[in-house]
């Protein structure tokens, strides 16, 4: 697979479809990898789109250049990585589709770099204005057990010791049973083997709720800009699984007023936290309609 070198990373990415087609950036979620987009990407490519699917920081084979760079998993860091990739490929504008962590990065791109994003589609994760994490109600907090688990030292040690085992619990409990097989999980989990996967995972979640976690001044100005940005000016499609037992579907409802260029929300019956894996044809159809409507 091709790579680009940025100031901090060697980013590995997949590049498919017609080279002169309009580009769409597909950002995978956590715990997942670029292969999650395989079926949706094929549909987009067949419709004339050029698909770019990077491995996010921490996910092999993308690598940090140096051992001392703070392993930061914030939405701002993921968004800057995406911009660095686009700059290296000399792409001024793209449509962006993201799932879970990729959705957070997509929202952050629309907030900080709206001139670079023609249209946005987010899967599973609701928009969080200003990029702020606030303690959810009891029902959602119960679903977030995996975040609180990581905030204990014993839990963090367990994630470092068995990252694939930790990831598999999320796959098994965030969606209705039977949506994946062991071979697919094992192949995907190979991307979690690098030490940076656990480091990025732990920093991303622990820093939301605990003081004193690793930071990187490299992102301070962008983080402040994000804090000052409440509304997005990019047309947005939100795809939510009605059976998602990680992010409750109600979290993405009633957010229209945050999107000045339009907000369409589609809830997929019987689908959990991984809509593009569980219902790829429905997801691809919805994304294509959205991109066609908002990309010239």
C-alpha positions in Angstrom: 0.0 0.0 0.0 1.2 3.6 -0.6 2.5 5.8 2.2 3.1 9.5 2.8 5.5 10.9 5.3 4.3 13.8 7.4 6.1 15.7 10.2 5.1 13.0 12.7 4.0 9.9 10.9 4.4 7.6 8.0 0.7 7.2 7.0 -0.3 4.1 5.1 -3.4 4.4 3.0 -5.5 2.6 0.3 -6.1 4.4 -2.9 -8.9 3.0 -5.1 -11.2 3.9 -8.0 -10.5 6.2 -10.9 -7.5 8.4 -10.4 -9.4 11.4 -11.8 -12.6 10.8 -9.9 -13.8 13.1 -7.2 -12.0 12.1 -4.0 -13.7 10.8 -0.9 -11.7 10.3 2.3 -12.9 7.3 4.4 -11.9 7.3 8.0 -12.2 4.1 10.0 -13.4 3.9 13.6 -12.2 2.3 16.8 -11.6 -0.6 17.2 -11.4 -1.2 13.5 -9.2 -0.8 10.4 -9.4 0.4 6.7 -10.7 -3.0 5.6 -14.0 -2.1 7.3 -14.8 0.1 4.3 -14.2 -2.6 1.7 -17.8 -3.1 0.4 -18.7 0.6 0.7 -15.5 1.6 -1.1 -16.3 -0.7 -4.0 -19.7 0.8 -4.4 -18.2 4.3 -4.4 -15.5 3.4 -6.8 -18.0 1.8 -9.2 -19.9 5.1 -9.1 -16.7 7.0 -10.2 -15.3 8.1 -6.9 -11.6 7.9 -5.9 -11.5 6.4 -2.4 -8.7 7.2 0.1 -8.6 5.1 3.2 -5.8 5.8 5.7 -4.8 3.7 8.7 -5.3 6.1 11.6 -2.5 6.9 14.0 -1.8 3.9 16.2 -3.3 1.5 13.7 -0.7 -0.6 11.9 0.9 -0.2 9.5 0.8 3.6 10.0 3.8 4.5 12.2 5.2 7.4 14.2 8.5 8.6 13.0 10.0 9.0 16.5 9.7 7.3 19.9 9.3 10.6 21.8 6.3 12.0 20.0 3.3 12.1 22.4 0.8 9.4 21.4 -2.3 11.5 21.2 -5.7 10.2 20.1 -7.8 13.3 20.1 -10.1 14.3 17.3 -7.9 17.3 16.6 -4.8 15.1 16.1 -6.7 12.7 13.8 -8.0 15.7 11.8 -4.6 17.2 11.4 -3.3 13.8 10.2 -6.0 13.8 7.6 -5.0 17.3 6.4 -1.4 16.3 6.3 -2.4 13.3 4.1 -4.4 15.6 1.7 -1.6 18.1 1.5 0.9 15.4 0.6 -1.5 14.2 -2.1 -2.1 17.8 -3.3 -5.8 17.5 -2.8 -7.5 20.8 -1.9 -11.0 19.5 -1.3 -12.6 16.1 -0.5 -15.8 14.6 0.7 -15.3 12.9 4.1 -17.0 9.9 5.5 -16.1 8.7 9.0 -17.1 6.0 11.4 -16.8 6.3 15.2 -13.3 7.8 15.8 -13.3 8.6 12.1 -16.6 10.4 12.5 -15.1 12.5 15.3 -12.2 13.3 12.9 -14.7 14.2 10.2 -16.7 16.5 12.4 -13.4 18.1 13.5 -12.3 18.6 9.9 -15.6 20.3 9.1 -15.1 22.6 12.2 -11.5 23.5 11.7 -11.0 23.2 7.9 -14.5 23.7 6.3 -12.9 24.9 3.1 -11.4 21.5 2.6 -14.6 19.5 3.0 -17.3 19.4 0.4 -19.7 17.0 2.2 -19.6 15.0 5.4 -21.1 11.7 6.3 -20.8 10.4 9.9 -21.6 6.9 11.1 -22.5 5.9 14.7 -21.1 8.9 16.5 -23.2 12.0 17.2 -21.7 15.4 16.8 -20.3 16.9 20.0 -20.3 20.8 19.7 -16.9 22.4 20.5 -15.4 18.9 20.8 -16.4 18.8 24.4 -16.8 15.6 26.4 -19.6 15.9 29.1 -20.6 13.2 31.5 -23.6 11.4 29.9 -26.7 10.3 31.7 -26.8 7.0 33.6 -28.0 4.9 30.7 -25.3 6.1 28.3 -22.7 5.9 31.1 -23.5 2.3 31.5 -22.8 1.7 27.9 -19.5 3.5 28.3 -18.1 0.9 30.8 -15.1 0.4 28.5 -14.1 4.1 29.0 -14.3 4.0 32.8 -12.4 0.6 32.7 -9.5 2.3 31.0 -9.4 5.0 33.6 -8.2 2.5 36.2 -4.5 1.5 36.2 -5.4 -2.2 36.2 -7.7 -1.7 33.3 -5.1 0.2 31.4 -2.6 -2.6 32.0 -5.1 -5.1 30.7 -5.6 -3.2 27.5 -1.9 -3.1 26.9 -1.5 -6.8 27.6 -4.4 -8.0 25.4 -5.5 -5.2 23.0 -7.3 -7.7 20.6 -9.2 -9.3 23.5 -10.3 -5.9 24.6 -11.4 -5.0 21.1 -13.3 -8.2 20.6 -15.6 -7.5 23.6 -16.6 -4.3 21.8 -17.4 -6.1 18.6 -19.4 -8.7 20.4 -21.5 -6.3 22.5 -22.0 -3.1 20.4 -24.2 -4.8 17.7 -26.7 -7.6 17.4 -25.2 -11.1 17.5 -23.9 -12.7 14.3 -22.7 -9.7 12.4 -19.1 -10.9 12.1 -17.1 -14.1 12.0 -13.9 -14.9 13.8 -11.7 -14.9 10.7 -12.7 -11.3 9.9 -12.1 -10.2 13.5 -8.7 -11.9 13.6 -7.6 -10.3 10.3 -8.7 -6.9 11.5 -7.2 -7.4 15.0 -3.7 -7.8 13.4 -3.8 -4.0 13.0 -4.1 -3.6 16.8 -0.8 -5.4 17.5 1.5 -2.4 17.3 2.2 -0.9 20.8 1.0 2.5 19.7 -2.5 1.1 19.3 -2.9 0.6 23.0 -1.1 3.9 23.8 -3.3 5.9 21.5 -6.4 4.1 22.7 -5.6 4.8 26.4 -4.7 8.4 25.8 -7.8 9.1 23.8 -10.2 7.8 26.5 -8.3 8.6 29.7 -7.7 12.2 28.7 -11.5 12.8 28.5 -12.0 12.1 32.2 -8.6 12.2 34.0 -6.2 15.0 34.5 -2.5 14.6 33.8 -2.7 12.5 30.7 -0.2 13.1 27.8 -0.7 16.2 25.8 1.0 17.7 22.7 1.4 21.5 22.3 1.4 20.9 18.6 -2.4 20.8 18.8 -3.0 23.5 21.3 -4.1 26.3 18.8 -6.3 23.9 16.9 -7.9 22.6 20.1 -8.7 26.2 21.1 -10.3 26.9 17.6 -12.4 23.8 18.0 -13.5 24.9 21.5 -14.7 28.2 19.9 -16.6 26.4 17.1 -20.2 25.2 17.8 -21.8 25.0 14.4 -20.7 23.3 11.2 -21.1 24.8 7.7 -20.7 21.5 5.8 -23.8 19.5 4.6 -23.9 16.5 6.8 -25.5 13.0 6.7 -25.6 11.1 10.0 -26.1 7.3 9.8 -27.1 5.7 13.0 -27.8 2.0 13.9 -31.1 1.7 15.8 -29.6 -1.3 17.6 -26.3 0.4 18.6 -25.4 -0.5 22.1 -22.4 1.7 22.4 -23.7 5.1 21.3 -27.4 5.3 21.9 -29.4 6.4 18.8 -31.0 9.2 20.8 -27.6 10.9 21.1 -27.7 11.9 17.4 -31.3 13.2 17.4 -32.4 16.8 17.4 -29.0 18.2 16.4 -30.1 20.0 13.3 -29.5 23.5 14.7 -25.8 22.8 14.8 -25.5 22.4 11.0 -26.0 25.5 9.0 -25.7 23.7 5.6 -28.2 20.9 6.5 -28.3 17.8 8.6 -29.9 14.6 7.5 -30.2 11.7 9.9 -30.9 8.1 8.8 -31.6 5.4 11.4 -31.1 1.9 10.2 -33.3 -0.7 11.8 -31.6 -3.8 13.2 -28.1 -2.3 12.8 -25.6 -1.8 15.6 -22.5 0.3 15.9 -20.8 -0.8 12.7 -23.4 0.2 10.0 -20.9 0.0 7.1 -20.0 -3.6 8.0 -23.5 -4.7 8.9 -25.5 -3.0 6.2 -23.0 -1.9 3.6 -25.4 -1.6 0.6 -27.8 0.6 2.5 -24.9 2.7 3.8 -23.3 3.0 0.4 -26.6 4.0 -1.2 -27.2 6.7 1.4 -23.7 8.1 1.1 -23.7 8.2 -2.7 -27.0 10.1 -2.7 -25.6 12.6 -0.2 -22.3 13.1 -2.1 -24.1 13.5 -5.4 -26.4 16.1 -3.9 -23.7 18.2 -2.4 -20.6 17.7 -4.5 -20.3 19.2 -8.0 
